[in-house]
Amino acid sequence: MKKLLYVMFAFVLCLGMNSCKKEAAPKDDAAETEKAAVEEKEAEPPSMADIVAKAKAEGANWTVDEWKEQFKAMALATKPIMLKLAEALEMFEKDSTKGAELQEAMEKIKADYPDFEKLAKEFDTIAEGTENGKIVANDEVWGKNMMEELGIPDL
């Protein structure tokens, strides 16, 4: 599960770095931007930092089912990132000349989620440090099914 997240994130970052042209992003209508911000706040996923802090404090005592709940919460927290990455990659796959747009999208994702990689690694380290966490982290079948159930794209 953790390897899959790392590989997907690294792959997308590598693609974003291979752009050679930058273009100015078109200006959005203020009303549309405000509406999107309200919708995003309403559908806000759990915080990765909160999940990691909880795992540090209580993870050693969690059962396999409790670890599964926390891995699911972490997946929900990363879902917006994964959806944006999938959208950017899909745009690039349809038209490979849109390297500049891909790079801009990647830079925006990185700016919006600066602690993503650090928190994901920390969570995985905590999980691997416990017997039950290690069981869940290494259960690839469960991880793939959970990601599919949550609608998180397989990059």
Disulfide bonds with the S-S distance in Angstrom:
none
